[in-house]
Amino acid sequence: MNAGLYIAQRGTAVILAFAVTVHLVTIIYAIRGGLTAGDILARTHGNRWFLGFYLLFVLAAAIHAPIGVRSILREWGRWRGRSLDLAMLAFSALLLVLGVRAALAVYLT
């Protein structure tokens, strides 16, 4: 793995560690508080902090995951070269598009 990918993956790991922790604490709080899906959607609708947090979460995941998958495929599958890089770029774009759509759907609903 080159130095740029190494730094990008480690940097996004820090963001993801924080984001996953906040996400799980929020879920536990909502469940223990007896909130329904409707209650949660009412709280997230139009909340810019929610949208910003989850867009950062999505961006970090869209960068972090393909780098890790790329490393695994290079080690275990012996897949190398431009085709692997393009496949991981497409995977990253897919994660980004799907994640942004999900965050926007909850923010706008």
Secondary structure, DSSP 8 states (H G I E B T S, - for coil): --HHHHHHHHHHHHHHHHHHHHHHHHHHHHHHTT--HHHHHHHHTT-HHHHHHHHHHHHHHHHHHHHHHHHHHHHHS---SHHHHHHHHHHHHHHHHHHHHHHHHHHH-
